[in-house]
Amino acid sequence: GVVGAGWAPRQAVRRRRPAMAAARVTTTSIPTPLASPSPAAIPSSAGRPRVAIAGAGLAGLACAKYLVDAGFEPVVLEARDVLGGKVAAWKDEDGDWYETGLHIFFGAYPNMLTLFKELEIGDRLQWKEHAMIFNMKDDRPSPDGPRYSRFDFPSWLPAPFNGVVAILRNNDMLTWEEKIKFAIGLLPSIIFGQAYANECDKLTWSEWLRKQGIPERVNDEVFIAMAKALNFIGPDEISATVILTALNRFLNETDGSQMAFLDGNPPERLCQPMVDHIVSKGGEVLLNKPLERIELNADGSVKGFRIRGVMGNEPEFVTADAYVSAVPVDILKLLCPEPWKQLDCFAKLSGLEGVPVINLHLWFDKKLTDVDHLLFSRSPLLSVYADMSNTCREYEDPEKSMLELVLAPAANYIGKSDDFIIEATMKELERLFPQFIGPNATNPTKLLKSKVVKTPRSVYTARKNLQPCRPDQSTPIPNMFLTGDFTMQRYLASMEGAVLSGKLCATAIAQRVSDNPESPFDGPAVGLGDEIDANFPVTAVAK
C-alpha cells in the first residue's frame, strides 16, 4: 500500500551466525553475483536448504520464524525500509508514531498468542476488560459527551454462556424480540460450526440475515459496525462467512472476544523480536530489497528472484532452494510470470483484490475521553477508534488525547486530499465529542496535528463467493510457495490469518522437503494438524 510522506529511514537487518549475539539493524546486501545469466545457487550454511521470502509483513516473518526453527535458512527480502507490511508504522518529526492501521489482538487468536509466548513477549499485550463498546446513535448528542452501549462478558461464566449473558443484559441496542430472532437464526451456525460458516460464502451478511428471518434493524444496530471493523466494508458486501466465523470463535471460546492492544509500535514491539529470533538462528531479514521479477527455468520452476536496486543498493539476483511470495495479493498478480497465469492456482487470484483503508491519527491539546478500550463508532464515515493515549503504554499521555480512527468504507475517500479527510472526520467527531468539538462545544479543544495513512490495497476484500479464489500455500510449481492472509486458512483477512498462513507455508515447505528423496534433509517433517492448534511441530534434521 501507499503511505503518506515522512517515512523514517530504516536499515536492513543483517544475519549473524547462531553463535553470535543477535544483530539489531545494520546495512548489508546479499553477496550474489550481479546479472549473471546462469547464477549458481547461493551455498546454504551447513547444508541447510535456503528459502527466499519476498515480504517482511507478519506472514513472511512468521514463515521465516517457523522455517528457521525447523532447520532451514530463510532470507527475507522486504521492499520498503520498515518491517511489518500491513502493521508498519513510522515516526514523525516530533518523534510520535503513526501506524498503518488500528491493530487489535483477540483472545481467539491462538497462533498469534503462541507466537508471543515463543518470543517471550507476552507482557507486551495490554488486555482490556472483556467487553464490546459501541457509541449510541443519538440524533441529538448530549452536550455532556457521548453515550456508550456495552456488551459485558462475565468472567465467571464459560463460553457460550458469557456471550449469551452479554447480549441479554444489553437493552440499549436490540429489543427482546430481535434478540430471540437473532438467536434462532444463529442456531445452524452454533450446531454445525465452521462447516456451516464456510457454506454461507455464497451469501452476503445482509442476505444471510434476511434468509434467517432476522430483522434489518439488527444489521443497523450491530453489524454495520462489525462488518466495517472486520473487513472495512459494509454488510451488503461482506461475505456471511466472515462474520459467522468471528461469531463462532467468540461464542465457542470463553476469552475469544476479549481484546488487547500492543504496548507500542508494531515494527519494534512485535516484528523486531521476530527478526531477532530469525537472525539468532542463522536467517536473514533485509530491507530495501524490492522484488522486481520472478525469473523461471525452462521447466517453469523458479530460477531466482530479481531484486531492484534502491537506496544505494545494487540490483541483485537471489537464488535459493525454495521461494515464497509473502507480498499482498495485488502485488503478486503483477509479479506473476506469464506462463503461470494459465494455472488455476494463479488464475483464480484475479477474483481477489485488496480493500482500500484509511487510518487517521489526531493529536489534541486536552483529554477527550478516559475510555481505555476499542470503540465502535457506528458512524457512516468511521469504523472503529481508540484513544491511544489511554490504550497503549508507549503513547500514554494523561493530559492529551491521541485518537486513532479507521475510515471505512474508504473507496470514496482514498483519492481525496488529507485536508478533506481530516475536515470530514472532525465533522463526525462533533457528534462523538460535542462538548469538545464543534460550534456548541462548552470546553473546546484544539487539534494540534494529524496524520493520514492511506493504503489503497490492504487485506483482501472478503466479498461473497471468493473463498474458492483463495489459494493454498503450496503451488503446482515445485519450489514456489505462497503466504499471506489471502491464502486459504480459517482466520481470513486478519493478523491471526497472516501468522497462521506463515505457519502453514512453513509446514508445506518442510513437507515437500521430506517427500523429496533427493532432499538435503533426512527424517520426516510433521505438518500442522489442526489449523487452530497453537502448536507447530515441524521438524527437520540436516544431513
N, C-alpha and C positions, 0 to 999 in steps of 0.2 A: 504494500500500500504506500501511498504518498503521504508524508508527514510534513507539517509546516516547517519553516526555516528555523534555524537556531540549533541545529544538531550539534551536540558537543563532540568534538573529535575523539574517537576511541581507538585503541590499538588492538592488534590481534593478540591472541593468547598462544604462546609457544609451548610445544610439547617438551616435557622433561622425562628422563628415564625414571622408572619407579623408585630407584634407589635414592633419587634426589628429591629435595623439597618441591612440593607443587608450586608451579610458577603462577604469578599473577598475570600482569598484562605486559607483554613485550612485543616488539615488531619482528616479524620473520617472514620468510616466503618458503614455499615448498621447493626443495632442491631437485627440480626436474629439468631435463634439457628443454630448451625452447624450440617450438615449431619443428620438432623432429618428425619427419614423415612416418617413421615406424618406431616410436619410442619404446624402449624396453620398460617393462613394469618396474615400479619402484620396489626395491627389495623390502620385504617385510621383516620387522625386528624379530629375531629368534624364531623365524619361520612361521610367525602368526599371520593368518590372512588379513589383508589390509582392505578396509571398506571406506570408500569416499562418499561422504554425505553432503549434499548441497542444501544448506539451510540450517541456521542455528536458532530456530524457534524451539518451542517446547518439544515438538515431535522429533526434530532432528537431534536435539541434545539428549532426549530420553533414549532414542535409538542408540546413540553413541555410548551412553552410560551403560546400558544393558549389554551391548556388544563387548565393551572393554571388560566388563565383569565376567563375560563368558570366554575371555581369552583372545578376542580379536583386537586388531589395531585400527580403530576408526580415525579418520581425519575429516573434520567438519569444516566446510567452506561456506562462509557467510558473506553475502553480497554487500551488506551495509557495515557501518562502523559501530554497531551496537548489537548486543545479544538480545534474544527474546522473540524476534518476529512480531507476532500479534500482541505480545506483552512487553514490547520495547518501551523505553522511557528515556527522557533527555533532561539535562539541566539547563535552565535559562541563565541569563546574565547575572541574576541575583542569587544563583545557587539553588533555586527552587525547582523541584522535579515536576515534569508533566508527562503523562502516560498515554499510551495508545488507546486504552480502554479502562473501564472501571471493573476490576477483576475481583470476583467473589469465589471463595472456596467453600464447597458444601461438604457436609458430613457424608453424603452419598458419593464421594469421590475416592474410592478405596485405593486406586492406583496412584493418585496424586499424594494421598496421605502416607502411603507406603514409601513413596519417593522421599518425602520429607523425613520420614523416620530413618531411612537408609543413609541419607546425607547428614543425619543428626542435626537437623534444623527445625524440628517440630515446634520449638518455642517461638519461632518467627510467625506463627499463625495466631492472630488475635481473635479468639472465638467470641461471638456476641451472644446475647440471650437468645434462646430458641423461640423466635417469633418472626412473623412477616408483617411489615408495617406499611400501610397504604395511606396516602393523602386522601382526605374526604373531598368529593367533588362538589364543593359548595358553590351555589350560584351567587351568593353574597358572602364573600370571605369575611371573617371576623377581623376587626382591627387589632385584636389581641394576638393574632397569629394563626397558623394553620391548625386544623383539627386532623387527628390521625385515627385510623381504624386498625385494630390489631388482631392478628391471629396468634394467640399464645399457646405454645405446645407444652403441656405439663411434663416436667421431668420425671415424675413418679409413675408415669404410665408408659408402657411399651407401645411400639407401632403395631397395628394401625390406630390403636385407641387414642393415642395422644393427638393424632391428626383429626380424628373424629370430634374429640372434645374441643379442639381449637376452632373448628368450623362451627360447631353447635353454639359455642359461647359468644361468637361474633354475631351481633344483631344489627350492626350498622349498615352492612352491605347487601345481605341476602335475607329474604323472608324465609319463614319455615317451609312454606310450600316449595320455594325454589331450592332450598337445601335438600328436601326429600326427593324432588325430581332429579336433581343432580346426582344424589347418592344412588338412586335406582339406575340412572343411565350409566353410571360408572361400574356397575356390578360385573359386566363381562370382562372389563379390564382387570378388576380385582381377582376374578375367578381364573381367567386364562393367562394373565400376566403379560410378559413381553411378547409372546407369540401373537396375542391379540393386538397389541400396540403396533407391531410390525405390519399386520394385515391392514391396518387403518391408514396406511400411507396413501391409499387411493382417494382419501378424503382430506379436505382442509379441516381445521379445527371447527370452524363455523358450521360446515356441512355435517360434521360428526355430531355437534350439539343438536342440530335440527333433526337428524336421523334418530337420536336417542330421546327426542321429545323434551329437551331441556330448554327452558325459556331463554330468549335472546338477552334478557337483562342480565343473566349470569355472565354472558360474554362482556357486556358493557361494564359491569361492576368489577370483575376479577380478571378475565382472561385477555382483554386487550393489553392490559399492563403486563401480564405474564408472558404473552406471546412476544411482545417487544423486548422483554428482558432476556428471553431465551434465544431469539434469533433476529432481533431488530426489525421484524416485520409484523404485520397485524394478523389477527385470527382468520381473516378471509383469505390469507395467502399461506400461512404456515401449515405444514403437514400435521395431521392429528397425531401421527406417530411421535412427534417431538414432545408435545405436552403430555400425552399418555405415558411416555417413558419417564418423564420427570415426576409425574404423579405416582407412578408405580414405585419409583425409588423412595419418594417422600413417604408413601403410605406403608412401605414394607421395611423401612429401616428407621429405627427409633430416632436417631440423630440425623437422618438423611437430609432434612431441610434446614438444619442449623448452619449458620453462615459464619465464615471467618474472613478477615482482611489480612493481607500480608502486612508485616510491620514496617515496610519501607518500599523502595522502588524495586520492581521485579528483576531488572538486569543484575543488580548487585546482591539482592537478598535471596533470590531463587536461582537464577541462571548461572551466576558465578560459582556457587557451590557445585553445580553440576559440572561446570568446566574444570574446576579444581580436581574433582574426582576423576574425570576422564584423563586429565593431564598426569595425575599422580600414578596412573596405571599404564602410561605409555601412549596415550592417544594425543591427538592434536585438535585444537579449535582455532581457526584462522579467520580474522575479519578482513573486510575489503577484498573479498575474493568472489566476485560475481560470476556465476556460471553463464557463459556465452553460448555454448553449443555442446550437445551430446554427440560425440563422434562414434561411428559404428564400424565394426568389422564387416567383412564381406557376407558373413552369415547372419547379420542383423544384431549380433550381440554388441555390447558397449566396448568400444576401444579405449575411450577415455573422456574426461571432462575438459573442455577447452575453457580456461579461465581468462576473463578480460583483465587487462592491466589498468588499475585505478589507484589513486592516491600515491603515485610514485612507484607502484609495483609494476614489474614487467609482466606481460602476458605469460601464461603457463599452460602446460598440458599435463594433466594429472591422471595417472593410471593406478589401478588397484585391482584386487581380486573380485570385488563386488562393488556395486554402485547403488546409491539411494537418493531419490528425489524427496527432499523434505521442504519443498517450496510450495506456496499456495497453488491451488488448482488452476487459477487463471494463468499463472506463470508457467506451470507445467504444460498447459495446452500450447503455449507459444514456443516452448523449447522442444516439444515432442518431435522427434525425427520423422520425416515424411514416410519412410517405409513402415513405421509403427502405427500410423493413423488408420490403417485398414484392420488392425487387430481390435477385437471387441473391447478388450481391457482399456485401450486408449480412445477408441472411437466413442464410447459412451460418455467420456468426460465432457463431450460437447453439451450435455444436459446440465452440467454443473457450472455455477459462477458465484463469485464472492458477492456478499451483500455490502452495500455502502454503509459506513458507520462514521459518525462524528462524535468525538469526545471533547468536552469543554472543561476548562479549569477557570474558576472565577475567584479571585482573592479580594476580600472585603476588609474594611477598616474596623469592623466590630463583629461580635459573635451573633450569628443569625439563629442558631439552634444549638441545643445541648444533646440532641439525639445521637447516640453512638451506635448507628446501625445503617443498613441499606434501607432506602425509602423508595417505594413505588409511587411515582408522581401522579399517575392516572391522568396525564396531560396529553392532549393531541400532539404536542410537539416533542415532549420529553419521555424517556423511558424510565430509567432509574437514576437516582442520585444519592450522594452521601456527602456529609461534611467531613472531609478527610482530616481536618484539624482535630476531630473527635475520634475517628475510627482507626487512624494509622499513627503509630508511635513516632515515626520519622517526621511526619508532617504536623505533629501536635503543636497547637497554639491555644492557650487558654483565653486569649483576648480577641483573636480574629478568626474568621471563618475562611476556609478554602473549600468551595463547593466543586465537586467533580460530578458532571452530569453527562448523560448519554442522550443524544438527539436521535430519535428513531420514530418512524422510518426516515431515512436520511436522503433518499433518492432525489427529492426535490430541492435539497439544500446543499448537496455536495459541491455544486458548481457556484454557489453564492460566495460572496466575499466574507471574510472573517467578521467585519463590522456588521454586516447584515445579520449574520447568525447570532452574534452577541446581542444585538438590539432585539431580535425576536425572542431570545432566551430571557433577557431582562424583563420583557413584557410579560412573559409567562410567570416569572418569579414574583411579579406583583400579586398574582393570585396566591402563591405559596407563602409569601412573606410580606403581606400588605402593611404590617407595622414598620417595616424597614425599607421597602422599595415601592416607588410609585408616588403619585401626587397626593395620596391620602396618608402617607407614612407619618406616624407620630414620632418615630425615632429613626430618621433617615440615615441610611448607610451610604458609604462611598465605595464604588468599585475601584480598587487600586490598580489592578492589571488583570489580563486574561490571556489564555492560550486556547487556540482551536486546533485540534489534531484531526485531520481528515484521512480516512482510509477508504478510498474508492472501492476497493475489493477486499473485504475482510473474510470471515468464515464463510463457508459455502451457504447459499440461500436454501433453506430447508423447505422448499415447496413440496406439494403432494406429487406422488408418482416418481420421485427422484431416488428412492432407495436402490432401485436396480442400476442406477448410473454410478453408484459408489464402488470403486474397485477394491479388490483385495490388496494386501500388502505385497504379495508375490505377483509377478507378471509372467507372461509367456517367455519373456527374454530371460535366459538363464542367469545372467549376472546383474539384472536390474530389479530394484525393489522400490516400493512407494511407502511413504508415511505422511501423516497429516490428518487433521480432524475429518477431512472429506473421505478418507478411506474407510472401509467397512469396519465398524465397531459400534457397540451399542450406545455409547455416550455422545454420539452425534457431534454437533459443532460446539465443542466446549474445551476448556483446558484439560479436563479429565480425558476427553476423547483424544486430544493430541498426545498426551502421555501414554495412554493405552495403545494408540496406534504405533508409537515408537517401540513399545514392548513387543507388540505383535510382529512388527517388521524385523526386530532383532531375532525373534523366535523363528521367523521364516528363513532368515539368512542362516542361522545356526542349523536348522533342519535341512536346508539344501546342502550345506557342507557335509552333514552326517550321511546324507543319502548319496553323496558322490564318492564312488570307490577310489577316485584319484585325489580325494581331499587331502590337504596337508594336516588334517586332524584325524586322530583315532578316537573312537568312542562315540556314544550317542549324544545328540543334542535334544534335550527334552523340551517340548513346547509348553506354552501357557495353556493349561487345560480349560479352565473356565475364565471367560473374559473378565468377570468381576472378582476373580480370585486375586487377592493382593499379592500373592507370592509369585515369584518369577524364577523357576528352577532351571533356566537354560544353562547348560554346562558344556564345556568342550575341553579336550585335553590335547595340547600341542605335541606333535611328534618330537 
